[in-house]
Amino acid sequence: MVGQVVSHYRILEKVGGGGMGVVYKAEDISLGRLVALKALSESLTDDPQSLERFKREARAAAALNHPNI
């Protein structure tokens, strides 16, 4: 995925991966800032429990507000 544009994110490099998916360093093209972009593993996209866990994690991360994050 490195080098691809997904929505308004340019994927710059793979940061890591785990049981739920892969995390990439990306650039938000519209806002001009660096972000972490996590992609759910394809094997889990059809599992409702995994999808809900992924969404819960995204909501928790979005609620964080600190200048060092």
N, CA, C and O atoms as a Tripos MOL2 file, in Angstrom:
@<TRIPOS>MOLECULE
protein
  276   275    69     0     0
PROTEIN
NO_CHARGES

@<TRIPOS>ATOM
      1 N           0.8020   -1.2090    0.0000 N.3       1 MET1
      2 CA          0.0000    0.0000    0.0000 C.3       1 MET1
      3 C           0.8440    1.2720    0.0000 C.2       1 MET1
      4 O           0.3430    2.3510   -0.3180 O.2       1 MET1
      5 N           2.1170    1.1510    0.3540 N.am      2 VAL2
      6 CA          2.9830    2.3280    0.3990 C.3       2 VAL2
      7 C           3.0030    2.9940   -0.9760 C.2       2 VAL2
      8 O           3.2030    2.3410   -2.0000 O.2       2 VAL2
      9 N           2.7900    4.3170   -0.9680 N.am      3 GLY3
     10 CA          2.7460    5.0710   -2.2140 C.3       3 GLY3
     11 C           1.3430    5.2820   -2.7390 C.2       3 GLY3
     12 O           1.1320    6.1420   -3.5940 O.2       3 GLY3
     13 N           0.3820    4.5230   -2.2530 N.am      4 GLN4
     14 CA         -1.0010    4.6560   -2.7210 C.3       4 GLN4
     15 C          -1.7010    5.7970   -1.9960 C.2       4 GLN4
     16 O          -1.2940    6.2100   -0.9110 O.2       4 GLN4
     17 N          -2.7570    6.2920   -2.6180 N.am      5 VAL5
     18 CA         -3.6320    7.2760   -1.9960 C.3       5 VAL5
     19 C          -4.9540    6.5930   -1.7110 C.2       5 VAL5
     20 O          -5.5890    6.0350   -2.6060 O.2       5 VAL5
     21 N          -5.3610    6.6460   -0.4470 N.am      6 VAL6
     22 CA         -6.6290    6.0650   -0.0060 C.3       6 VAL6
     23 C          -7.4570    7.2110    0.5590 C.2       6 VAL6
     24 O          -7.0780    7.8310    1.5520 O.2       6 VAL6
     25 N          -8.6000    7.4890   -0.0870 N.am      7 SER7
     26 CA         -9.4230    8.6340    0.2700 C.3       7 SER7
     27 C          -8.5430    9.8820    0.1640 C.2       7 SER7
     28 O          -8.0530   10.1900   -0.9220 O.2       7 SER7
     29 N          -8.3360   10.5990    1.2590 N.am      8 HIS8
     30 CA         -7.4750   11.7860    1.2140 C.3       8 HIS8
     31 C          -6.1830   11.5780    2.0050 C.2       8 HIS8
     32 O          -5.6110   12.5240    2.5460 O.2       8 HIS8
     33 N          -5.7370   10.3240    2.0610 N.am      9 TYR9
     34 CA         -4.4960    9.9690    2.7510 C.3       9 TYR9
     35 C          -3.4880    9.3660    1.7750 C.2       9 TYR9
     36 O          -3.8230    8.4630    1.0080 O.2       9 TYR9
     37 N          -2.2620    9.8650    1.8070 N.am     10 ARG10
     38 CA         -1.1750    9.2870    1.0240 C.3      10 ARG10
     39 C          -0.3740    8.3930    1.9680 C.2      10 ARG10
     40 O           0.1610    8.8720    2.9680 O.2      10 ARG10
     41 N          -0.2880    7.1020    1.6590 N.am     11 ILE11
     42 CA          0.4120    6.1460    2.5030 C.3      11 ILE11
     43 C           1.9150    6.3210    2.2890 C.2      11 ILE11
     44 O           2.4050    6.2010    1.1660 O.2      11 ILE11
     45 N           2.6470    6.6060    3.3790 N.am     12 LEU12
     46 CA          4.0720    6.8790    3.2820 C.3      12 LEU12
     47 C           4.9350    5.6700    3.6390 C.2      12 LEU12
     48 O           5.9030    5.3700    2.9400 O.2      12 LEU12
     49 N           4.5860    4.9740    4.7280 N.am     13 GLU13
     50 CA          5.3620    3.8050    5.1260 C.3      13 GLU13
     51 C           4.5830    2.9540    6.1160 C.2      13 GLU13
     52 O           3.6820    3.4310    6.8070 O.2      13 GLU13
     53 N           4.9520    1.6970    6.1620 N.am     14 LYS14
     54 CA          4.3420    0.7770    7.1240 C.3      14 LYS14
     55 C           5.0390    0.9780    8.4600 C.2      14 LYS14
     56 O           6.2680    0.9840    8.5350 O.2      14 LYS14
     57 N           4.2460    1.1420    9.5180 N.am     15 VAL15
     58 CA          4.7900    1.3530   10.8490 C.3      15 VAL15
     59 C           4.8310    0.0430   11.6280 C.2      15 VAL15
     60 O           5.7990   -0.2360   12.3360 O.2      15 VAL15
     61 N           3.7790   -0.7580   11.4950 N.am     16 GLY16
     62 CA          3.7140   -2.0170   12.2340 C.3      16 GLY16
     63 C           2.4410   -2.7570   11.9130 C.2      16 GLY16
     64 O           1.6220   -2.3060   11.1140 O.2      16 GLY16
     65 N           2.2900   -3.8900   12.5420 N.am     17 GLY17
     66 CA          1.1050   -4.6950   12.3170 C.3      17 GLY17
     67 C           0.8650   -5.6110   13.5010 C.2      17 GLY17
     68 O           1.7470   -5.8310   14.3300 O.2      17 GLY17
     69 N          -0.3310   -6.1320   13.5610 N.am     18 GLY18
     70 CA         -0.6970   -7.0130   14.6590 C.3      18 GLY18
     71 C          -1.8750   -7.8690   14.2770 C.2      18 GLY18
     72 O          -2.1470   -8.0900   13.0970 O.2      18 GLY18
     73 N          -2.5680   -8.3450   15.2800 N.am     19 GLY19
     74 CA         -3.6870   -9.2420   15.0720 C.3      19 GLY19
     75 C          -4.8710   -8.6130   14.3650 C.2      19 GLY19
     76 O          -5.5880   -9.2960   13.6340 O.2      19 GLY19
     77 N          -5.0880   -7.3240   14.5690 N.am     20 MET20
     78 CA         -6.2490   -6.6610   13.9800 C.3      20 MET20
     79 C          -5.9670   -6.0770   12.6020 C.2      20 MET20
     80 O          -6.8700   -5.9900   11.7700 O.2      20 MET20
     81 N          -4.7370   -5.6820   12.3560 N.am     21 GLY21
     82 CA         -4.4680   -5.0510   11.0730 C.3      21 GLY21
     83 C          -3.0660   -4.5030   10.9830 C.2      21 GLY21
     84 O          -2.1560   -4.9440   11.6850 O.2      21 GLY21
     85 N          -2.9080   -3.5200   10.0940 N.am     22 VAL22
     86 CA         -1.6060   -2.9100    9.8160 C.3      22 VAL22
     87 C          -1.7310   -1.4050   10.0250 C.2      22 VAL22
     88 O          -2.7420   -0.7980    9.6710 O.2      22 VAL22
     89 N          -0.6850   -0.8120   10.6070 N.am     23 VAL23
     90 CA         -0.6610    0.6320   10.8360 C.3      23 VAL23
     91 C           0.3470    1.2570    9.8790 C.2      23 VAL23
     92 O           1.4670    0.7690    9.7260 O.2      23 VAL23
     93 N          -0.0680    2.3370    9.2430 N.am     24 TYR24
     94 CA          0.7670    3.0570    8.2960 C.3      24 TYR24
     95 C           0.9510    4.5010    8.7340 C.2      24 TYR24
     96 O           0.0660    5.0950    9.3500 O.2      24 TYR24
     97 N           2.1130    5.0560    8.4080 N.am     25 LYS25
     98 CA          2.3220    6.4940    8.5140 C.3      25 LYS25
     99 C           1.7780    7.0590    7.2120 C.2      25 LYS25
    100 O           2.1270    6.5930    6.1270 O.2      25 LYS25
    101 N           0.9200    8.0670    7.3290 N.am     26 ALA26
    102 CA          0.2900    8.6280    6.1370 C.3      26 ALA26
    103 C           0.2230   10.1420    6.2480 C.2      26 ALA26
    104 O           0.3730   10.7130    7.3280 O.2      26 ALA26
    105 N          -0.0030   10.7700    5.1210 N.am     27 GLU27
    106 CA         -0.1900   12.2130    5.0790 C.3      27 GLU27
    107 C          -1.6390   12.5000    4.7320 C.2      27 GLU27
    108 O          -2.1630   12.0100    3.7320 O.2      27 GLU27
    109 N          -2.2800   13.3050    5.5780 N.am     28 ASP28
    110 CA         -3.6240   13.7830    5.2720 C.3      28 ASP28
    111 C          -3.4400   14.8900    4.2320 C.2      28 ASP28
    112 O          -3.0090   15.9960    4.5580 O.2      28 ASP28
    113 N          -3.7670   14.5840    3.0010 N.am     29 ILE29
    114 CA         -3.5150   15.5100    1.8910 C.3      29 ILE29
    115 C          -4.3000   16.8050    2.0510 C.2      29 ILE29
    116 O          -3.7830   17.8800    1.7470 O.2      29 ILE29
    117 N          -5.5380   16.7170    2.5240 N.am     30 SER30
    118 CA         -6.3670   17.9180    2.6140 C.3      30 SER30
    119 C          -5.9380   18.8430    3.7500 C.2      30 SER30
    120 O          -6.1080   20.0580    3.6440 O.2      30 SER30
    121 N          -5.3830   18.2950    4.8400 N.am     31 LEU31
    122 CA         -4.9740   19.1300    5.9670 C.3      31 LEU31
    123 C          -3.4630   19.3160    6.0560 C.2      31 LEU31
    124 O          -2.9850   20.1260    6.8500 O.2      31 LEU31
    125 N          -2.7060   18.5710    5.2460 N.am     32 GLY32
    126 CA         -1.2620   18.6980    5.2280 C.3      32 GLY32
    127 C          -0.5880   18.2960    6.5210 C.2      32 GLY32
    128 O           0.3590   18.9510    6.9550 O.2      32 GLY32
    129 N          -1.0600   17.2280    7.1440 N.am     33 ARG33
    130 CA         -0.4440   16.7710    8.3910 C.3      33 ARG33
    131 C          -0.2250   15.2620    8.3530 C.2      33 ARG33
    132 O          -0.8610   14.5430    7.5820 O.2      33 ARG33
    133 N           0.6880   14.8020    9.2030 N.am     34 LEU34
    134 CA          0.9680   13.3770    9.2900 C.3      34 LEU34
    135 C          -0.0160   12.7100   10.2380 C.2      34 LEU34
    136 O          -0.3850   13.2750   11.2670 O.2      34 LEU34
    137 N          -0.4340   11.5140    9.8850 N.am     35 VAL35
    138 CA         -1.3810   10.7530   10.6900 C.3      35 VAL35
    139 C          -0.9520    9.2870   10.7160 C.2      35 VAL35
    140 O          -0.1380    8.8380    9.9090 O.2      35 VAL35
    141 N          -1.5260    8.5660   11.6640 N.am     36 ALA36
    142 CA         -1.4020    7.1110   11.6780 C.3      36 ALA36
    143 C          -2.7010    6.5670   11.0930 C.2      36 ALA36
    144 O          -3.7900    6.9740   11.4980 O.2      36 ALA36
    145 N          -2.5850    5.6680   10.1630 N.am     37 LEU37
    146 CA         -3.7520    5.0980    9.4950 C.3      37 LEU37
    147 C          -3.7240    3.5920    9.7090 C.2      37 LEU37
    148 O          -2.7710    2.9170    9.3180 O.2      37 LEU37
    149 N          -4.7750    3.0700   10.3350 N.am     38 LYS38
    150 CA         -4.8250    1.6360   10.6100 C.3      38 LYS38
    151 C          -5.8360    0.9810    9.6770 C.2      38 LYS38
    152 O          -6.9710    1.4380    9.5390 O.2      38 LYS38
    153 N          -5.4000   -0.0930    9.0470 N.am     39 ALA39
    154 CA         -6.2570   -0.8370    8.1240 C.3      39 ALA39
    155 C          -6.5740   -2.1950    8.7470 C.2      39 ALA39
    156 O          -5.6690   -2.9180    9.1610 O.2      39 ALA39
    157 N          -7.8350   -2.5310    8.8110 N.am     40 LEU40
    158 CA         -8.2780   -3.8130    9.3430 C.3      40 LEU40
    159 C          -7.8800   -4.9300    8.3890 C.2      40 LEU40
    160 O          -8.0180   -4.7960    7.1730 O.2      40 LEU40
    161 N          -7.3880   -6.0270    8.9410 N.am     41 SER41
    162 CA         -7.0240   -7.1860    8.1120 C.3      41 SER41
    163 C          -8.2370   -7.6740    7.3380 C.2      41 SER41
    164 O          -9.3410   -7.7440    7.8770 O.2      41 SER41
    165 N          -8.0250   -8.0150    6.0640 N.am     42 GLU42
    166 CA         -9.1250   -8.4810    5.2260 C.3      42 GLU42
    167 C          -9.8230   -9.6960    5.8100 C.2      42 GLU42
    168 O         -11.0300   -9.8690    5.6360 O.2      42 GLU42
    169 N          -9.0720  -10.5330    6.5000 N.am     43 SER43
    170 CA         -9.6580  -11.7460    7.0760 C.3      43 SER43
    171 C         -10.6710  -11.4320    8.1690 C.2      43 SER43
    172 O         -11.4740  -12.2920    8.5290 O.2      43 SER43
    173 N         -10.6470  -10.2110    8.7030 N.am     44 LEU44
    174 CA        -11.5590   -9.8400    9.7890 C.3      44 LEU44
    175 C         -12.7330   -8.9840    9.3380 C.2      44 LEU44
    176 O         -13.6230   -8.6920   10.1380 O.2      44 LEU44
    177 N         -12.7530   -8.5810    8.0870 N.am     45 THR45
    178 CA        -13.8080   -7.6600    7.6410 C.3      45 THR45
    179 C         -15.1990   -8.2730    7.6550 C.2      45 THR45
    180 O         -16.1900   -7.5450    7.7030 O.2      45 THR45
    181 N         -15.2920   -9.5860    7.6120 N.am     46 ASP46
    182 CA        -16.5950  -10.2440    7.6330 C.3      46 ASP46
    183 C         -17.0050  -10.7000    9.0290 C.2      46 ASP46
    184 O         -18.0750  -11.2860    9.1940 O.2      46 ASP46
    185 N         -16.1740  -10.4420   10.0320 N.am     47 ASP47
    186 CA        -16.4560  -10.8390   11.4110 C.3      47 ASP47
    187 C         -17.0420   -9.6480   12.1660 C.2      47 ASP47
    188 O         -16.3210   -8.6900   12.4460 O.2      47 ASP47
    189 N         -18.3370   -9.6840   12.5030 N.am     48 PRO48
    190 CA        -18.9800   -8.5400   13.1590 C.3      48 PRO48
    191 C         -18.3170   -8.1390   14.4830 C.2      48 PRO48
    192 O         -18.2430   -6.9500   14.7920 O.2      48 PRO48
    193 N         -17.8380   -9.0980   15.2610 N.am     49 GLN49
    194 CA        -17.1970   -8.7760   16.5390 C.3      49 GLN49
    195 C         -15.8820   -8.0310   16.3250 C.2      49 GLN49
    196 O         -15.5930   -7.0560   17.0190 O.2      49 GLN49
    197 N         -15.0970   -8.4900   15.3700 N.am     50 SER50
    198 CA        -13.8290   -7.8240   15.0740 C.3      50 SER50
    199 C         -14.0640   -6.4270   14.5250 C.2      50 SER50
    200 O         -13.3460   -5.4910   14.8750 O.2      50 SER50
    201 N         -15.0500   -6.2860   13.6800 N.am     51 LEU51
    202 CA        -15.3690   -4.9790   13.1040 C.3      51 LEU51
    203 C         -15.8180   -4.0030   14.1940 C.2      51 LEU51
    204 O         -15.4230   -2.8370   14.1790 O.2      51 LEU51
    205 N         -16.6320   -4.4660   15.1280 N.am     52 GLU52
    206 CA        -17.0870   -3.6140   16.2290 C.3      52 GLU52
    207 C         -15.9260   -3.2340   17.1380 C.2      52 GLU52
    208 O         -15.8530   -2.0940   17.5980 O.2      52 GLU52
    209 N         -15.0240   -4.1630   17.4040 N.am     53 ARG53
    210 CA        -13.8400   -3.8730   18.2190 C.3      53 ARG53
    211 C         -12.9680   -2.8170   17.5340 C.2      53 ARG53
    212 O         -12.4580   -1.9070   18.1870 O.2      53 ARG53
    213 N         -12.8040   -2.9440   16.2280 N.am     54 PHE54
    214 CA        -12.0260   -1.9920   15.4390 C.3      54 PHE54
    215 C         -12.6550   -0.5940   15.5270 C.2      54 PHE54
    216 O         -11.9490    0.3990   15.7020 O.2      54 PHE54
    217 N         -13.9750   -0.5260   15.4050 N.am     55 LYS55
    218 CA        -14.6760    0.7560   15.4910 C.3      55 LYS55
    219 C         -14.5640    1.3610   16.8840 C.2      55 LYS55
    220 O         -14.3870    2.5720   17.0210 O.2      55 LYS55
    221 N         -14.6660    0.5220   17.9300 N.am     56 ARG56
    222 CA        -14.5300    0.9860   19.3050 C.3      56 ARG56
    223 C         -13.1360    1.5820   19.5380 C.2      56 ARG56
    224 O         -12.9910    2.6290   20.1690 O.2      56 ARG56
    225 N         -12.1220    0.8970   19.0170 N.am     57 GLU57
    226 CA        -10.7480    1.3750   19.1370 C.3      57 GLU57
    227 C         -10.5820    2.7200   18.4120 C.2      57 GLU57
    228 O          -9.9090    3.6180   18.9180 O.2      57 GLU57
    229 N         -11.1850    2.8540   17.2520 N.am     58 ALA58
    230 CA        -11.0920    4.1060   16.4850 C.3      58 ALA58
    231 C         -11.7710    5.2480   17.2340 C.2      58 ALA58
    232 O         -11.2520    6.3640   17.2590 O.2      58 ALA58
    233 N         -12.9180    4.9840   17.8390 N.am     59 ARG59
    234 CA        -13.6090    6.0220   18.6100 C.3      59 ARG59
    235 C         -12.7800    6.4490   19.8160 C.2      59 ARG59
    236 O         -12.7040    7.6370   20.1300 O.2      59 ARG59
    237 N         -12.1570    5.4840   20.4940 N.am     60 ALA60
    238 CA        -11.3240    5.8050   21.6580 C.3      60 ALA60
    239 C         -10.1190    6.6470   21.2420 C.2      60 ALA60
    240 O          -9.7800    7.6140   21.9240 O.2      60 ALA60
    241 N          -9.4800    6.2990   20.1500 N.am     61 ALA61
    242 CA         -8.3200    7.0540   19.6690 C.3      61 ALA61
    243 C          -8.7310    8.4660   19.2390 C.2      61 ALA61
    244 O          -7.9990    9.4270   19.4740 O.2      61 ALA61
    245 N          -9.8930    8.5850   18.6140 N.am     62 ALA62
    246 CA        -10.3680    9.8940   18.1490 C.3      62 ALA62
    247 C         -10.7060   10.8250   19.3170 C.2      62 ALA62
    248 O         -10.6780   12.0460   19.1630 O.2      62 ALA62
    249 N         -11.0210   10.2610   20.4700 N.am     63 ALA63
    250 CA        -11.3820   11.0630   21.6260 C.3      63 ALA63
    251 C         -10.1680   11.6440   22.3440 C.2      63 ALA63
    252 O         -10.3130   12.5390   23.1770 O.2      63 ALA63
    253 N          -8.9610   11.1400   22.0270 N.am     64 LEU64
    254 CA         -7.7550   11.6520   22.6840 C.3      64 LEU64
    255 C          -7.4360   13.0530   22.1900 C.2      64 LEU64
    256 O          -7.5640   13.3550   21.0030 O.2      64 LEU64
    257 N          -7.0210   13.8980   23.1180 N.am     65 ASN65
    258 CA         -6.6950   15.2740   22.7590 C.3      65 ASN65
    259 C          -5.5160   15.7180   23.6120 C.2      65 ASN65
    260 O          -5.6820   16.0950   24.7720 O.2      65 ASN65
    261 N          -4.3310   15.6690   23.0310 N.am     66 HIS66
    262 CA         -3.1200   16.0700   23.7390 C.3      66 HIS66
    263 C          -2.0930   16.5310   22.7040 C.2      66 HIS66
    264 O          -1.9640   15.9120   21.6470 O.2      66 HIS66
    265 N          -1.3670   17.5990   22.9920 N.am     67 PRO67
    266 CA         -0.4290   18.1270   21.9840 C.3      67 PRO67
    267 C           0.7000   17.1720   21.6140 C.2      67 PRO67
    268 O           1.3050   17.3350   20.5540 O.2      67 PRO67
    269 N           1.0010   16.1980   22.4360 N.am     68 ASN68
    270 CA          2.0870   15.2680   22.1450 C.3      68 ASN68
    271 C           1.6340   14.0160   21.4200 C.2      68 ASN68
    272 O           2.4380   13.1110   21.1970 O.2      68 ASN68
    273 N           0.3820   13.9430   21.0530 N.am     69 ILE69
    274 CA         -0.1110   12.7600   20.3360 C.3      69 ILE69
    275 C          -0.3290   13.1290   18.8800 C.2      69 ILE69
    276 O          -0.7440   12.2860   18.0840 O.2      69 ILE69
@<TRIPOS>BOND
     1     1     2 1
     2     2     3 1
     3     3     4 2
     4     3     5 am
     5     5     6 1
     6     6     7 1
     7     7     8 2
     8     7     9 am
     9     9    10 1
    10    10    11 1
    11    11    12 2
    12    11    13 am
    13    13    14 1
    14    14    15 1
    15    15    16 2
    16    15    17 am
    17    17    18 1
    18    18    19 1
    19    19    20 2
    20    19    21 am
    21    21    22 1
    22    22    23 1
    23    23    24 2
    24    23    25 am
    25    25    26 1
    26    26    27 1
    27    27    28 2
    28    27    29 am
    29    29    30 1
    30    30    31 1
    31    31    32 2
    32    31    33 am
    33    33    34 1
    34    34    35 1
    35    35    36 2
    36    35    37 am
    37    37    38 1
    38    38    39 1
    39    39    40 2
    40    39    41 am
    41    41    42 1
    42    42    43 1
    43    43    44 2
    44    43    45 am
    45    45    46 1
    46    46    47 1
    47    47    48 2
    48    47    49 am
    49    49    50 1
    50    50    51 1
    51    51    52 2
    52    51    53 am
    53    53    54 1
    54    54    55 1
    55    55    56 2
    56    55    57 am
    57    57    58 1
    58    58    59 1
    59    59    60 2
    60    59    61 am
    61    61    62 1
    62    62    63 1
    63    63    64 2
    64    63    65 am
    65    65    66 1
    66    66    67 1
    67    67    68 2
    68    67    69 am
    69    69    70 1
    70    70    71 1
    71    71    72 2
    72    71    73 am
    73    73    74 1
    74    74    75 1
    75    75    76 2
    76    75    77 am
    77    77    78 1
    78    78    79 1
    79    79    80 2
    80    79    81 am
    81    81    82 1
    82    82    83 1
    83    83    84 2
    84    83    85 am
    85    85    86 1
    86    86    87 1
    87    87    88 2
    88    87    89 am
    89    89    90 1
    90    90    91 1
    91    91    92 2
    92    91    93 am
    93    93    94 1
    94    94    95 1
    95    95    96 2
    96    95    97 am
    97    97    98 1
    98    98    99 1
    99    99   100 2
   100    99   101 am
   101   101   102 1
   102   102   103 1
   103   103   104 2
   104   103   105 am
   105   105   106 1
   106   106   107 1
   107   107   108 2
   108   107   109 am
   109   109   110 1
   110   110   111 1
   111   111   112 2
   112   111   113 am
   113   113   114 1
   114   114   115 1
   115   115   116 2
   116   115   117 am
   117   117   118 1
   118   118   119 1
   119   119   120 2
   120   119   121 am
   121   121   122 1
   122   122   123 1
   123   123   124 2
   124   123   125 am
   125   125   126 1
   126   126   127 1
   127   127   128 2
   128   127   129 am
   129   129   130 1
   130   130   131 1
   131   131   132 2
   132   131   133 am
   133   133   134 1
   134   134   135 1
   135   135   136 2
   136   135   137 am
   137   137   138 1
   138   138   139 1
   139   139   140 2
   140   139   141 am
   141   141   142 1
   142   142   143 1
   143   143   144 2
   144   143   145 am
   145   145   146 1
   146   146   147 1
   147   147   148 2
   148   147   149 am
   149   149   150 1
   150   150   151 1
   151   151   152 2
   152   151   153 am
   153   153   154 1
   154   154   155 1
   155   155   156 2
   156   155   157 am
   157   157   158 1
   158   158   159 1
   159   159   160 2
   160   159   161 am
   161   161   162 1
   162   162   163 1
   163   163   164 2
   164   163   165 am
   165   165   166 1
   166   166   167 1
   167   167   168 2
   168   167   169 am
   169   169   170 1
   170   170   171 1
   171   171   172 2
   172   171   173 am
   173   173   174 1
   174   174   175 1
   175   175   176 2
   176   175   177 am
   177   177   178 1
   178   178   179 1
   179   179   180 2
   180   179   181 am
   181   181   182 1
   182   182   183 1
   183   183   184 2
   184   183   185 am
   185   185   186 1
   186   186   187 1
   187   187   188 2
   188   187   189 am
   189   189   190 1
   190   190   191 1
   191   191   192 2
   192   191   193 am
   193   193   194 1
   194   194   195 1
   195   195   196 2
   196   195   197 am
   197   197   198 1
   198   198   199 1
   199   199   200 2
   200   199   201 am
   201   201   202 1
   202   202   203 1
   203   203   204 2
   204   203   205 am
   205   205   206 1
   206   206   207 1
   207   207   208 2
   208   207   209 am
   209   209   210 1
   210   210   211 1
   211   211   212 2
   212   211   213 am
   213   213   214 1
   214   214   215 1
   215   215   216 2
   216   215   217 am
   217   217   218 1
   218   218   219 1
   219   219   220 2
   220   219   221 am
   221   221   222 1
   222   222   223 1
   223   223   224 2
   224   223   225 am
   225   225   226 1
   226   226   227 1
   227   227   228 2
   228   227   229 am
   229   229   230 1
   230   230   231 1
   231   231   232 2
   232   231   233 am
   233   233   234 1
   234   234   235 1
   235   235   236 2
   236   235   237 am
   237   237   238 1
   238   238   239 1
   239   239   240 2
   240   239   241 am
   241   241   242 1
   242   242   243 1
   243   243   244 2
   244   243   245 am
   245   245   246 1
   246   246   247 1
   247   247   248 2
   248   247   249 am
   249   249   250 1
   250   250   251 1
   251   251   252 2
   252   251   253 am
   253   253   254 1
   254   254   255 1
   255   255   256 2
   256   255   257 am
   257   257   258 1
   258   258   259 1
   259   259   260 2
   260   259   261 am
   261   261   262 1
   262   262   263 1
   263   263   264 2
   264   263   265 am
   265   265   266 1
   266   266   267 1
   267   267   268 2
   268   267   269 am
   269   269   270 1
   270   270   271 1
   271   271   272 2
   272   271   273 am
   273   273   274 1
   274   274   275 1
   275   275   276 2
@<TRIPOS>SUBSTRUCTURE
     1 MET1         2 RESIDUE 1 A MET
     2 VAL2         6 RESIDUE 1 A VAL
     3 GLY3        10 RESIDUE 1 A GLY
     4 GLN4        14 RESIDUE 1 A GLN
     5 VAL5        18 RESIDUE 1 A VAL
     6 VAL6        22 RESIDUE 1 A VAL
     7 SER7        26 RESIDUE 1 A SER
     8 HIS8        30 RESIDUE 1 A HIS
     9 TYR9        34 RESIDUE 1 A TYR
    10 ARG10       38 RESIDUE 1 A ARG
    11 ILE11       42 RESIDUE 1 A ILE
    12 LEU12       46 RESIDUE 1 A LEU
    13 GLU13       50 RESIDUE 1 A GLU
    14 LYS14       54 RESIDUE 1 A LYS
    15 VAL15       58 RESIDUE 1 A VAL
    16 GLY16       62 RESIDUE 1 A GLY
    17 GLY17       66 RESIDUE 1 A GLY
    18 GLY18       70 RESIDUE 1 A GLY
    19 GLY19       74 RESIDUE 1 A GLY
    20 MET20       78 RESIDUE 1 A MET
    21 GLY21       82 RESIDUE 1 A GLY
    22 VAL22       86 RESIDUE 1 A VAL
    23 VAL23       90 RESIDUE 1 A VAL
    24 TYR24       94 RESIDUE 1 A TYR
    25 LYS25       98 RESIDUE 1 A LYS
    26 ALA26      102 RESIDUE 1 A ALA
    27 GLU27      106 RESIDUE 1 A GLU
    28 ASP28      110 RESIDUE 1 A ASP
    29 ILE29      114 RESIDUE 1 A ILE
    30 SER30      118 RESIDUE 1 A SER
    31 LEU31      122 RESIDUE 1 A LEU
    32 GLY32      126 RESIDUE 1 A GLY
    33 ARG33      130 RESIDUE 1 A ARG
    34 LEU34      134 RESIDUE 1 A LEU
    35 VAL35      138 RESIDUE 1 A VAL
    36 ALA36      142 RESIDUE 1 A ALA
    37 LEU37      146 RESIDUE 1 A LEU
    38 LYS38      150 RESIDUE 1 A LYS
    39 ALA39      154 RESIDUE 1 A ALA
    40 LEU40      158 RESIDUE 1 A LEU
    41 SER41      162 RESIDUE 1 A SER
    42 GLU42      166 RESIDUE 1 A GLU
    43 SER43      170 RESIDUE 1 A SER
    44 LEU44      174 RESIDUE 1 A LEU
    45 THR45      178 RESIDUE 1 A THR
    46 ASP46      182 RESIDUE 1 A ASP
    47 ASP47      186 RESIDUE 1 A ASP
    48 PRO48      190 RESIDUE 1 A PRO
    49 GLN49      194 RESIDUE 1 A GLN
    50 SER50      198 RESIDUE 1 A SER
    51 LEU51      202 RESIDUE 1 A LEU
    52 GLU52      206 RESIDUE 1 A GLU
    53 ARG53      210 RESIDUE 1 A ARG
    54 PHE54      214 RESIDUE 1 A PHE
    55 LYS55      218 RESIDUE 1 A LYS
    56 ARG56      222 RESIDUE 1 A ARG
    57 GLU57      226 RESIDUE 1 A GLU
    58 ALA58      230 RESIDUE 1 A ALA
    59 ARG59      234 RESIDUE 1 A ARG
    60 ALA60      238 RESIDUE 1 A ALA
    61 ALA61      242 RESIDUE 1 A ALA
    62 ALA62      246 RESIDUE 1 A ALA
    63 ALA63      250 RESIDUE 1 A ALA
    64 LEU64      254 RESIDUE 1 A LEU
    65 ASN65      258 RESIDUE 1 A ASN
    66 HIS66      262 RESIDUE 1 A HIS
    67 PRO67      266 RESIDUE 1 A PRO
    68 ASN68      270 RESIDUE 1 A ASN
    69 ILE69      274 RESIDUE 1 A ILE
